């Protein structure tokens, strides 16, 4: 770590904290994305396969995306799924749609609160670690080493927490509900209400 010698302590901590926090958040939030299969009458004791009521409890009123078998994608304010139809409001146009449930490929739910919490924890830990490493590299076993470790680790933790919460909230944690088995994804059933989508 001799290349750190002579650099301003705070700049080093801030720079490395931001880099480390972004890397950790990107890896963890991507790895935490989950895919859950959806079946209409699945019992409640299966964590990897949800029924419609369980899906509705997770996505109703929350921002996300609904993707159809023909490639149509809607950004939504939540959705309600029944045996016959999926009902949702399009995010940008506020147009309300009702499409056949059989034409839904998947629904993605973006949880920005969970992303902010995860990002904050990772950023704080990353900043704390960075502060300790930089202080040790700069001051070694000098009389000021203890105070430097304390001060720079606090600075790093603060910077990491702020960066982590902001980036985590922006990225969010993704949960995907998969409606159709692989072999049926090329089959389009019913009208997908194309007006207003991108």
Secondary structure by P-SEA (a helix, b strand, c coil): ccccccccaaaaaaaaaaaaaaaaaaaaaaaabbbbbbbccccccccccccaaaaaaccccbbbbbbcccccccccccccccccbbbbbbccccbbbbcccccccbbbbbbaaaaaaaaaaaaaaaaaaaaaaaaaaacccccaaaaaaaaaaaaaaaaaaaaaaaaaaaacbbbbbbcccccccccccccccccccc
